[in-house]
Amino acid sequence: MTLIDTLTTSIVDIAGATWDIFAEAAPYLFLGFGIAGLLHAFVPDEKIVAYLGTSAGKVRSVVNAAFAGVPLPLCSCGVVPTAISLQKRGATRGATVSFLISTPETGVDSIAITYALLDPIMTIFRPLATFVTAVSAGILDNLLIKDKSSVLTTLQTIPLATSYDENTSCSCGGACGIPTPQGQSLSQRIYGGIKYAYVDLLGDISKWLIVGIVIAGIVSYAIPESMITSYLGGGIGSMLIMLVVGIPLYICATASTPLAAAFIAKGMSPGTAFVFLLAGPATNAATITMVAKFLGKRSAALYLASIVIFSIAFGLLLDFIYIKMGIEASSIVGHASEVLPDDVKTLFAIMMLPLIVNGIYHEMRE
Protein backbone atom coordinates (compact mmCIF):
# COMPACT_ATOMS: atom_id res chain seq x y z
CA MET A 1 0.00 0.00 0.00
CA THR A 2 1.42 3.38 -1.02
CA LEU A 3 1.75 6.37 1.29
CA ILE A 4 -1.13 8.13 -0.46
CA ASP A 5 -3.35 5.07 -0.01
CA THR A 6 -2.43 4.90 3.66
CA LEU A 7 -3.18 8.60 4.19
CA THR A 8 -6.48 8.30 2.33
CA THR A 9 -7.53 5.32 4.42
CA SER A 10 -6.56 7.13 7.63
CA ILE A 11 -8.51 10.25 6.67
CA VAL A 12 -11.58 8.19 5.79
CA ASP A 13 -11.37 6.27 9.06
CA ILE A 14 -10.94 9.47 11.10
CA ALA A 15 -13.88 11.05 9.26
CA GLY A 16 -15.99 7.99 10.03
CA ALA A 17 -15.08 8.06 13.72
CA THR A 18 -15.78 11.80 13.86
CA TRP A 19 -19.18 11.38 12.22
CA ASP A 20 -20.11 8.57 14.64
CA ILE A 21 -19.31 10.82 17.63
CA PHE A 22 -21.22 13.74 16.12
CA ALA A 23 -24.27 11.56 15.35
CA GLU A 24 -24.30 10.24 18.92
CA ALA A 25 -24.27 13.77 20.28
CA ALA A 26 -26.57 15.53 17.79
CA PRO A 27 -30.01 14.73 19.29
CA TYR A 28 -28.89 15.78 22.76
CA LEU A 29 -27.17 18.90 21.46
CA PHE A 30 -30.40 19.88 19.74
CA LEU A 31 -32.33 19.34 22.98
CA GLY A 32 -29.77 21.16 25.11
CA PHE A 33 -29.71 24.23 22.89
CA GLY A 34 -33.51 24.25 22.84
CA ILE A 35 -33.66 24.36 26.64
CA ALA A 36 -31.05 27.13 26.63
CA GLY A 37 -33.32 29.09 24.29
CA LEU A 38 -36.26 28.68 26.67
CA LEU A 39 -34.16 29.94 29.57
CA HIS A 40 -33.15 32.94 27.50
CA ALA A 41 -36.73 33.72 26.52
CA PHE A 42 -38.46 33.32 29.88
CA VAL A 43 -35.90 33.85 32.68
CA PRO A 44 -34.86 37.53 32.87
CA ASP A 45 -31.45 38.27 34.31
CA GLU A 46 -33.04 40.74 36.77
CA LYS A 47 -34.62 37.78 38.55
CA ILE A 48 -31.21 36.17 38.87
CA VAL A 49 -29.54 39.33 40.18
CA ALA A 50 -32.22 39.75 42.86
CA TYR A 51 -31.06 36.55 44.55
CA LEU A 52 -27.33 37.24 44.46
CA GLY A 53 -27.02 40.47 46.46
CA THR A 54 -25.83 41.15 49.97
CA SER A 55 -29.43 41.10 51.21
CA ALA A 56 -29.47 37.36 50.52
CA GLY A 57 -26.56 36.79 52.92
CA LYS A 58 -23.01 35.53 52.46
CA VAL A 59 -24.07 31.89 52.17
CA ARG A 60 -27.45 32.08 50.50
CA SER A 61 -26.24 34.43 47.77
CA VAL A 62 -23.46 31.96 46.92
CA VAL A 63 -25.87 29.00 46.78
CA ASN A 64 -28.28 31.00 44.62
CA ALA A 65 -25.43 31.95 42.27
CA ALA A 66 -24.42 28.30 41.88
CA PHE A 67 -28.02 27.29 41.18
CA ALA A 68 -28.35 30.08 38.62
CA GLY A 69 -25.06 29.21 36.92
CA VAL A 70 -25.40 25.44 36.54
CA PRO A 71 -28.00 25.43 33.72
CA LEU A 72 -26.70 28.51 31.87
CA PRO A 73 -24.67 27.73 28.72
CA LEU A 74 -21.87 30.31 29.06
CA CYS A 75 -18.19 29.50 28.53
CA SER A 76 -15.34 30.47 30.84
CA CYS A 77 -14.22 33.64 29.07
CA GLY A 78 -17.73 34.74 28.16
CA VAL A 79 -19.00 34.41 31.72
CA VAL A 80 -16.54 36.97 33.13
CA PRO A 81 -18.32 40.13 31.90
CA THR A 82 -21.63 38.70 33.10
CA ALA A 83 -20.28 37.83 36.54
CA ILE A 84 -18.57 41.17 37.02
CA SER A 85 -21.73 42.94 35.94
CA LEU A 86 -23.64 40.97 38.58
CA GLN A 87 -21.25 42.20 41.26
CA LYS A 88 -21.49 45.74 39.94
CA ARG A 89 -25.24 45.48 40.37
CA GLY A 90 -25.03 44.27 43.96
CA ALA A 91 -23.99 40.60 44.02
CA THR A 92 -21.57 39.59 46.78
CA ARG A 93 -17.97 38.76 45.87
CA GLY A 94 -18.54 35.12 46.85
CA ALA A 95 -21.65 34.93 44.67
CA THR A 96 -19.60 36.31 41.79
CA VAL A 97 -16.92 33.64 42.26
CA SER A 98 -19.60 30.94 42.60
CA PHE A 99 -21.20 32.08 39.35
CA LEU A 100 -17.79 32.18 37.63
CA ILE A 101 -17.24 28.51 38.48
CA SER A 102 -20.70 26.96 38.14
CA THR A 103 -21.65 28.56 34.83
CA PRO A 104 -18.84 27.44 32.48
CA GLU A 105 -18.30 24.00 34.04
CA THR A 106 -21.73 22.79 33.01
CA GLY A 107 -24.98 23.84 31.30
CA VAL A 108 -28.09 22.30 29.84
CA ASP A 109 -26.30 21.66 26.55
CA SER A 110 -23.25 20.01 28.14
CA ILE A 111 -25.44 17.92 30.47
CA ALA A 112 -27.32 16.61 27.44
CA ILE A 113 -24.15 15.73 25.51
CA THR A 114 -22.66 14.14 28.64
CA TYR A 115 -25.62 11.74 28.71
CA ALA A 116 -25.18 11.02 25.01
CA LEU A 117 -21.42 10.41 24.93
CA LEU A 118 -20.61 9.26 28.46
CA ASP A 119 -23.06 7.63 30.87
CA PRO A 120 -25.79 8.40 33.44
CA ILE A 121 -23.32 8.34 36.35
CA MET A 122 -21.20 11.09 34.82
CA THR A 123 -24.33 13.00 33.78
CA ILE A 124 -25.51 13.24 37.40
CA PHE A 125 -22.07 13.60 38.95
CA ARG A 126 -20.94 16.48 36.74
CA PRO A 127 -23.49 19.15 37.78
CA LEU A 128 -23.41 18.01 41.42
CA ALA A 129 -19.63 18.34 41.61
CA THR A 130 -19.83 21.69 39.85
CA PHE A 131 -22.40 22.94 42.35
CA VAL A 132 -20.37 21.85 45.39
CA THR A 133 -17.16 23.36 43.98
CA ALA A 134 -18.86 26.67 43.22
CA VAL A 135 -20.60 26.93 46.59
CA SER A 136 -17.46 26.03 48.54
CA ALA A 137 -15.30 28.54 46.68
CA GLY A 138 -17.89 31.29 47.00
CA ILE A 139 -18.43 30.81 50.73
CA LEU A 140 -14.67 30.75 51.37
CA ASP A 141 -14.28 33.95 49.39
CA ASN A 142 -17.04 35.69 51.36
CA LEU A 143 -15.57 34.56 54.67
CA LEU A 144 -11.85 35.00 54.00
CA ILE A 145 -11.62 37.97 51.65
CA LYS A 146 -13.16 41.31 52.49
CA ASP A 147 -14.51 43.61 49.83
CA LYS A 148 -12.25 46.57 49.22
CA SER A 149 -13.61 49.89 48.14
CA SER A 150 -10.82 50.25 45.58
CA VAL A 151 -11.93 47.10 43.82
CA LEU A 152 -15.54 48.21 43.80
CA THR A 153 -14.53 51.61 42.51
CA THR A 154 -12.58 49.94 39.72
CA LEU A 155 -15.62 47.88 38.83
CA GLN A 156 -17.74 50.99 38.55
CA THR A 157 -15.42 52.31 35.82
CA ILE A 158 -15.49 49.15 33.70
CA PRO A 159 -17.48 49.72 30.49
CA LEU A 160 -19.82 46.75 30.64
CA ALA A 161 -22.87 46.09 28.48
CA THR A 162 -25.23 45.52 31.39
CA SER A 163 -28.23 45.15 29.13
CA TYR A 164 -26.41 42.57 26.97
CA ASP A 165 -28.17 43.09 23.72
CA GLU A 166 -27.98 40.38 21.10
CA ASN A 167 -24.95 41.95 19.42
CA THR A 168 -22.82 41.63 22.55
CA SER A 169 -20.01 39.14 22.10
CA CYS A 170 -16.66 38.35 23.68
CA SER A 171 -13.29 37.97 22.12
CA CYS A 172 -12.72 34.34 22.96
CA GLY A 173 -15.99 32.65 22.12
CA GLY A 174 -18.93 31.81 24.31
CA ALA A 175 -22.01 33.95 24.88
CA CYS A 176 -21.08 36.94 27.00
CA GLY A 177 -24.39 37.84 28.52
CA ILE A 178 -27.84 36.56 29.37
CA PRO A 179 -29.91 38.67 27.02
CA THR A 180 -33.57 38.29 27.87
CA PRO A 181 -36.21 40.12 25.82
CA GLN A 182 -38.48 42.30 27.88
CA GLY A 183 -41.95 43.59 27.02
CA GLN A 184 -42.40 41.20 24.10
CA SER A 185 -45.25 38.95 23.09
CA LEU A 186 -45.11 35.20 23.59
CA SER A 187 -44.36 34.57 19.92
CA GLN A 188 -41.59 37.20 19.95
CA ARG A 189 -40.03 35.62 23.04
CA ILE A 190 -40.14 32.15 21.48
CA TYR A 191 -38.62 33.45 18.24
CA GLY A 192 -35.95 35.29 20.22
CA GLY A 193 -35.21 32.15 22.22
CA ILE A 194 -34.88 30.04 19.08
CA LYS A 195 -32.59 32.62 17.46
CA TYR A 196 -30.48 32.86 20.58
CA ALA A 197 -30.18 29.06 20.90
CA TYR A 198 -29.60 27.99 17.31
CA VAL A 199 -27.88 31.09 15.89
CA ASP A 200 -26.20 33.19 18.59
CA LEU A 201 -25.26 30.56 21.16
CA LEU A 202 -24.56 27.84 18.61
CA GLY A 203 -22.43 30.30 16.67
CA ASP A 204 -20.43 31.12 19.80
CA ILE A 205 -19.41 27.52 20.43
CA SER A 206 -19.70 25.85 17.00
CA LYS A 207 -16.03 26.31 16.15
CA TRP A 208 -14.91 24.81 19.45
CA LEU A 209 -17.51 22.05 19.27
CA ILE A 210 -16.31 20.98 15.82
CA VAL A 211 -12.68 21.13 16.94
CA GLY A 212 -13.49 19.00 19.98
CA ILE A 213 -15.37 16.39 17.98
CA VAL A 214 -12.69 16.19 15.27
CA ILE A 215 -9.92 15.79 17.87
CA ALA A 216 -12.04 13.13 19.56
CA GLY A 217 -12.28 11.33 16.21
CA ILE A 218 -8.49 11.51 15.79
CA VAL A 219 -7.97 10.21 19.34
CA SER A 220 -10.40 7.35 18.71
CA TYR A 221 -8.52 6.34 15.58
CA ALA A 222 -4.89 7.19 16.20
CA ILE A 223 -3.96 6.98 19.87
CA PRO A 224 -3.30 3.44 21.13
CA GLU A 225 -5.04 2.29 24.29
CA SER A 226 -1.70 1.29 25.82
CA MET A 227 -0.53 4.92 25.79
CA ILE A 228 -3.62 6.15 27.63
CA THR A 229 -3.65 3.36 30.20
CA SER A 230 0.10 3.74 30.83
CA TYR A 231 0.08 7.48 31.53
CA LEU A 232 -3.53 8.42 32.28
CA GLY A 233 -5.02 5.26 33.72
CA GLY A 234 -5.84 6.85 37.07
CA GLY A 235 -4.40 8.29 40.25
CA ILE A 236 -3.30 11.76 41.29
CA GLY A 237 -0.38 11.80 38.82
CA SER A 238 -2.74 11.35 35.86
CA MET A 239 -5.06 14.02 37.23
CA LEU A 240 -2.23 16.50 37.64
CA ILE A 241 -1.32 15.97 33.99
CA MET A 242 -4.90 16.75 32.99
CA LEU A 243 -4.84 19.89 35.13
CA VAL A 244 -1.68 21.07 33.37
CA VAL A 245 -3.41 20.46 30.03
CA GLY A 246 -6.85 21.78 30.97
CA ILE A 247 -6.22 24.92 33.04
CA PRO A 248 -4.61 27.14 30.35
CA LEU A 249 -6.69 25.68 27.51
CA TYR A 250 -9.78 27.47 26.21
CA ILE A 251 -12.49 24.87 25.72
CA CYS A 252 -16.16 25.02 26.64
CA ALA A 253 -18.05 22.37 28.59
CA THR A 254 -19.86 21.04 25.53
CA ALA A 255 -16.74 20.77 23.37
CA SER A 256 -14.70 19.12 26.14
CA THR A 257 -17.16 16.21 26.45
CA PRO A 258 -16.32 14.40 23.17
CA LEU A 259 -12.64 14.53 24.12
CA ALA A 260 -13.35 13.05 27.54
CA ALA A 261 -15.46 10.32 25.98
CA ALA A 262 -12.72 9.43 23.49
CA PHE A 263 -10.09 9.28 26.24
CA ILE A 264 -12.27 7.08 28.48
CA ALA A 265 -12.98 4.73 25.58
CA LYS A 266 -9.20 4.37 25.18
CA GLY A 267 -8.67 3.47 28.83
CA MET A 268 -8.41 6.75 30.75
CA SER A 269 -9.95 6.51 34.20
CA PRO A 270 -13.28 8.35 34.49
CA GLY A 271 -11.90 10.40 37.38
CA THR A 272 -8.96 11.63 35.30
CA ALA A 273 -11.32 12.57 32.46
CA PHE A 274 -13.56 14.29 34.97
CA VAL A 275 -10.69 16.52 36.11
CA PHE A 276 -10.43 17.72 32.52
CA LEU A 277 -14.22 18.23 32.33
CA LEU A 278 -14.19 20.46 35.41
CA ALA A 279 -10.90 22.32 35.09
CA GLY A 280 -10.85 22.81 31.32
CA PRO A 281 -14.14 24.70 30.87
CA ALA A 282 -13.83 26.73 34.09
CA THR A 283 -10.36 28.13 33.46
CA ASN A 284 -8.09 29.48 30.78
CA ALA A 285 -5.29 32.00 30.73
CA ALA A 286 -7.57 34.87 29.69
CA THR A 287 -10.16 34.13 32.39
CA ILE A 288 -7.59 33.89 35.18
CA THR A 289 -6.07 37.20 34.09
CA MET A 290 -9.45 38.95 34.06
CA VAL A 291 -10.48 37.54 37.45
CA ALA A 292 -7.20 38.74 38.97
CA LYS A 293 -7.64 42.20 37.49
CA PHE A 294 -11.28 42.78 38.40
CA LEU A 295 -11.74 40.77 41.61
CA GLY A 296 -8.21 40.88 42.97
CA LYS A 297 -5.29 38.46 43.13
CA ARG A 298 -6.48 36.82 46.34
CA SER A 299 -9.87 35.99 44.84
CA ALA A 300 -8.19 34.74 41.67
CA ALA A 301 -5.86 32.51 43.71
CA LEU A 302 -8.81 31.14 45.71
CA TYR A 303 -10.81 30.64 42.52
CA LEU A 304 -8.00 28.66 40.88
CA ALA A 305 -7.08 26.70 44.02
CA SER A 306 -10.70 25.67 44.58
CA ILE A 307 -11.00 24.33 41.03
CA VAL A 308 -7.71 22.40 41.32
CA ILE A 309 -8.47 20.88 44.75
CA PHE A 310 -12.09 19.98 44.06
CA SER A 311 -11.33 18.64 40.58
CA ILE A 312 -8.83 16.17 42.01
CA ALA A 313 -11.04 15.31 45.00
CA PHE A 314 -14.06 14.62 42.82
CA GLY A 315 -11.92 12.77 40.28
CA LEU A 316 -10.69 10.40 42.99
CA LEU A 317 -14.24 10.02 44.32
CA LEU A 318 -15.57 9.21 40.86
CA ASP A 319 -12.91 6.55 40.28
CA PHE A 320 -13.82 5.06 43.66
CA ILE A 321 -17.52 4.98 42.70
CA TYR A 322 -16.85 3.13 39.44
CA ILE A 323 -14.53 0.65 41.20
CA LYS A 324 -16.97 0.10 44.06
CA MET A 325 -19.82 -0.52 41.63
CA GLY A 326 -17.65 -2.82 39.53
CA ILE A 327 -18.22 -0.76 36.37
CA GLU A 328 -15.67 -0.56 33.57
CA ALA A 329 -16.18 2.99 32.31
CA SER A 330 -14.76 2.30 28.84
CA SER A 331 -17.33 -0.42 28.27
CA ILE A 332 -20.37 1.80 28.85
CA VAL A 333 -19.26 5.09 27.26
CA GLY A 334 -22.00 6.25 24.90
CA HIS A 335 -24.37 3.39 25.75
CA ALA A 336 -26.94 5.77 27.28
CA SER A 337 -27.66 7.16 23.81
CA GLU A 338 -28.47 3.72 22.42
CA VAL A 339 -32.12 4.25 23.38
CA LEU A 340 -32.40 6.21 20.13
CA PRO A 341 -32.38 4.41 16.77
CA ASP A 342 -29.46 5.12 14.46
CA ASP A 343 -31.81 6.67 11.89
CA VAL A 344 -32.97 9.24 14.46
CA LYS A 345 -29.38 10.11 15.37
CA THR A 346 -28.50 10.52 11.69
CA LEU A 347 -31.55 12.74 11.14
CA PHE A 348 -30.57 15.06 13.99
CA ALA A 349 -26.96 15.11 12.79
CA ILE A 350 -28.12 16.20 9.33
CA MET A 351 -30.34 18.86 10.95
CA MET A 352 -27.50 20.15 13.13
CA LEU A 353 -24.94 20.49 10.34
CA PRO A 354 -26.52 23.49 8.55
CA LEU A 355 -27.25 25.12 11.92
CA ILE A 356 -23.58 24.80 12.89
CA VAL A 357 -22.42 26.12 9.51
CA ASN A 358 -24.84 29.04 9.83
CA GLY A 359 -23.67 29.71 13.39
CA ILE A 360 -20.02 29.78 12.33
CA TYR A 361 -20.91 32.11 9.44
CA HIS A 362 -22.67 34.57 11.75
CA GLU A 363 -19.83 34.38 14.27
CA MET A 364 -17.28 35.18 11.56
CA ARG A 365 -19.30 38.20 10.43
CA GLU A 366 -19.35 39.75 13.91
SULKAGI-V373596 format. One line per field, one symbol per residue. ss: DSSP state (2 for helix, 1 for strand, 0 for the rest). phi: phi as a letter, one per 40 degrees, with the letter a starting at -180 (. if undefined). psi: psi as a letter, one per 40 degrees, with the letter a starting at -180 (. if undefined). Layout:
BEGIN
ss=???
phi=???
psi=???
END
This chain:
BEGIN
ss=002222222222222222222222222222222222222222002222220012220002222222222200000222222222222200102222222222222002222222222002222222222222222222222222000022222222000000000000000000000000000002222222222222222222222222222222222222002222222200022222222222220000222222222222200002222222222222002222222222202222222222222222222222222222200022220022222002222222222222222222222220
phi=.ccccccccccccccccccdcccccdcccdcccccccccccbbcccccdccbccccgccccccccccccdcccbccccccdccccccdchcccccccdcccccccaaccccccccccbaccccccccccdccccccccccccccbccbdccccdcccccbcccfccccabcbggccabcbcbgbcccccccccccccbbcccccbddcccdcccccccccccccccccccbbcigcdcccccccccccccaccccccdcccccccchcccccccdcccccccbadccdccccccbhccccccdcccccccccccccccdccccccgbcdccbcgccccccccccccccccccdccccccccccccc
psi=hidddddddddddddddddddddddddddddddddddddddegiddddddeeiddeidddddddddddddehgiidddedddddddddeeiidddddddddddddiidddddddddebidddddddddddddddddddddddddhihhddddddddehgigddgieehiiefihheaghhhifiiddddddddddddecdddddedddddddddddddddddhidddddddfeiiddddddddddddehhhidddddddddddddeeiiddddddddddddeiiddddddddddeiddddddddddddddddddddddddddddefhhddeeheddeedhidddddddddddddddddddddddd.
END
